[in-house]
């Protein structure tokens, strides 16, 4: 008697991976053995980059704050130090939004730190 290998579950597993890889270029989207490698690799990149995204946004906010602060005559490190000293709890995301979209409000924050 031949050995049963549970064809239904095996096929379902392959179909699931091929459906996830359906938009990939060339054989990566159609050949199971190649699609499997690409799919797992893409999962690793996605996991890594969800963490890197937080770092990238923080550095973007710092660059924006520094540029706006220097336009108002104060460097970034002095601005952040002054905010901590005055007890103003604005995070970098909010400061970057103020610097980009509401420059008058950002200018008032800088003047508060300078005073």
ROKE-84578 format. One record per residue (C-alpha): residue in three letters; z, x, y. Coordinates in steps of 0.2 Angstrom, whole numbers, padded with zeros to 4 digits, always signed. Layout:
N
ALAZXY/...
This chain:
115
UNK+0000+0000+0000/UNK-0005+0007+0017/UNK+0009+0011+0030/UNK+0011-0001+0044/UNK+0011+0007+0061/UNK+0015-0009+0072/UNK-0003-0009+0080/UNK+0002-0023+0092/UNK+0016-0013+0100/UNK+0005+0003+0101/UNK-0009-0006+0109/UNK+0002-0015+0121/UNK+0009+0002+0126/UNK-0008+0009+0129/UNK-0014-0006+0139/UNK+0001-0005+0150/UNK-0003+0014+0154/UNK-0021+0011+0157/UNK-0018-0004+0168/UNK-0007+0007+0179/UNK-0020+0020+0180/UNK-0034+0008+0183/UNK-0039+0015+0200/UNK-0039+0033+0196/UNK-0054+0044+0197/UNK-0066+0047+0182/UNK-0058+0048+0165/UNK-0041+0047+0172/UNK-0042+0028+0173/UNK-0051+0025+0157/UNK-0047+0037+0144/UNK-0029+0034+0137/UNK-0024+0052+0133/UNK-0029+0058+0151/UNK-0023+0043+0159/UNK-0006+0045+0151/UNK-0004+0063+0158/UNK-0010+0057+0176/UNK+0002+0042+0175/UNK+0017+0052+0171/UNK+0013+0065+0184/UNK+0010+0052+0197/UNK+0027+0045+0193/UNK+0035+0062+0195/UNK+0026+0065+0212/UNK+0032+0047+0218/UNK+0050+0051+0213/UNK+0050+0068+0222/UNK+0041+0061+0238/UNK+0053+0046+0240/UNK+0066+0059+0244/UNK+0054+0070+0254/UNK+0049+0055+0265/UNK+0067+0054+0272/UNK+0066+0073+0276/UNK+0049+0071+0284/UNK+0054+0056+0295/UNK+0070+0065+0301/UNK+0060+0080+0306/UNK+0047+0069+0315/UNK+0062+0061+0325/UNK+0069+0077+0330/UNK+0052+0083+0336/UNK+0050+0067+0347/UNK+0067+0068+0354/UNK+0065+0087+0358/UNK+0049+0083+0367/UNK+0056+0069+0377/UNK+0072+0078+0381/UNK+0063+0093+0388/UNK+0053+0082+0399/UNK+0070+0076+0406/UNK+0075+0094+0408/UNK+0087+0097+0393/UNK+0084+0104+0376/UNK+0087+0095+0360/UNK+0103+0104+0354/UNK+0111+0102+0371/UNK+0107+0083+0370/UNK+0114+0081+0353/UNK+0129+0091+0357/UNK+0132+0081+0373/UNK+0130+0064+0363/UNK+0144+0070+0351/UNK+0155+0076+0365/UNK+0154+0059+0374/UNK+0156+0049+0359/UNK+0139+0041+0360/UNK+0134+0036+0342/UNK+0115+0035+0343/UNK+0106+0041+0327/UNK+0090+0051+0328/UNK+0079+0036+0323/UNK+0085+0026+0337/UNK+0084+0040+0350/UNK+0066+0044+0344/UNK+0062+0025+0346/UNK+0069+0026+0364/UNK+0060+0042+0368/UNK+0043+0035+0362/UNK+0044+0016+0367/UNK+0057+0015+0381/UNK+0057+0031+0391/UNK+0068+0024+0405/UNK+0082+0020+0393/UNK+0080+0037+0385/UNK+0081+0045+0403/UNK+0098+0035+0406/UNK+0105+0042+0390/UNK+0100+0060+0395/UNK+0108+0057+0412/UNK+0124+0051+0404/UNK+0124+0067+0394/UNK+0121+0078+0409/UNK+0135+0070+0419/
